[in-house]
Amino acid sequence: MYRLYASQATASLVVHWMLIELGVPFEVEMLDFDDRAQKSETYLKLNPDGVVPTLIVDGAPVRETGAILMLLAERHPEAGFAPPAGSRDRAEWLEWMVWLANGPMAAYRLWFYDGDLPGLDRAALQAKLESYWTKADARLAGRAFLVGDRATTADLQLAMLARWSRNMPRPATAWPNLKAYVDRMRARPGLKDVHAREGVTDWIND
Ligand SMILES: N[C@@H](CCC(=O)N[C@@H](CS)C(=O)NCC(=O)O)C(=O)O
């Protein structure tokens, strides 16, 4: 049984979604950010950064969204959320997973938590985020998924990030290949399910 520490519609949503897609037993503890539950003494023992997600795997905490997704894909290879080790697609999947973590995930953290970097130039950060959407859009030209011919963890993460862009001057859906891709991902029952479970109603039905 996995135990996920999460908070509504945050980075933990993609791990929640992945657990649903895998069909494995799990429980979720929702932390209330308004109560600063993510900074409680108890939670900081599991996640010293005081952020979500944290996934308890075999009794031990695992942190970092990308790492958790890759670990889950590795532990449940039959579900096909990572290409087989040694394949060409595997190398591309690793590349995209690391790009997602270093690029858009890190930049969106600053977008939503600009106190992390006092003096941050938001216009420059917006341009950086848009450059990531341009890159993803180019990759998706003529492709259904970021890697290979089925959804991987990289697609789950990219779809979640697309929602995070919804209130930006140019959301991800302003790019044509991304718009078609996001619409396909939004049609997945697992994404609809996780939004319903977390009580998130915006964007999913746009
Ligand atoms: N690098 C971490 C970042 C996680 C993160 O920043 N999570 C946010 C929600 S999207 C959070 O927990 N924020 C609460 C806080 O910073 O107090 C990851 O990818 O898991």
The ligand as an SDF file (V2000), in Angstrom:
LIG
                    3D

 20 19  0  0  0  0  0  0  0  0999 V2000
   11.0220   19.9200   -6.5280 N   0  0  0  0  0  0  0  0  0  0  0  0
    9.7910   19.5280   -5.8900 C   0  0  0  0  0  0  0  0  0  0  0  0
    8.9310   20.7740   -5.7550 C   0  0  0  0  0  0  0  0  0  0  0  0
    7.6140   20.4600   -5.1000 C   0  0  0  0  0  0  0  0  0  0  0  0
    6.8500   21.7440   -4.7770 C   0  0  0  0  0  0  0  0  0  0  0  0
    7.3560   22.8570   -4.8880 O   0  0  0  0  0  0  0  0  0  0  0  0
    5.5940   21.5390   -4.3770 N   0  0  0  0  0  0  0  0  0  0  0  0
    4.7500   22.6690   -4.0230 C   0  0  0  0  0  0  0  0  0  0  0  0
    3.3600   22.4770   -4.5850 C   0  0  0  0  0  0  0  0  0  0  0  0
    3.3350   22.4860   -6.3520 S   0  0  0  0  0  0  0  0  0  0  0  0
    4.6290   22.7810   -2.5140 C   0  0  0  0  0  0  0  0  0  0  0  0
    4.5860   21.7850   -1.8330 O   0  0  0  0  0  0  0  0  0  0  0  0
    4.5450   24.0030   -2.0010 N   0  0  0  0  0  0  0  0  0  0  0  0
    4.3640   24.2790   -0.6150 C   0  0  0  0  0  0  0  0  0  0  0  0
    5.4170   25.1700   -0.0530 C   0  0  0  0  0  0  0  0  0  0  0  0
    6.4110   25.4770   -0.7290 O   0  0  0  0  0  0  0  0  0  0  0  0
    5.2600   25.5630    1.1040 O   0  0  0  0  0  0  0  0  0  0  0  0
    9.1050   18.4380   -6.6880 C   0  0  0  0  0  0  0  0  0  0  0  0
    9.2160   18.4380   -7.9300 O   0  0  0  0  0  0  0  0  0  0  0  0
    8.4720   17.5610   -6.0850 O   0  0  0  0  0  0  0  0  0  0  0  0
  1  2  1  0
  2  3  1  0
  2 18  1  0
  3  4  1  0
  4  5  1  0
  5  6  2  0
  5  7  1  0
  7  8  1  0
  8  9  1  0
  8 11  1  0
  9 10  1  0
 11 12  2  0
 11 13  1  0
 13 14  1  0
 14 15  1  0
 15 16  2  0
 15 17  1  0
 18 19  2  0
 18 20  1  0
M  END
$$$$
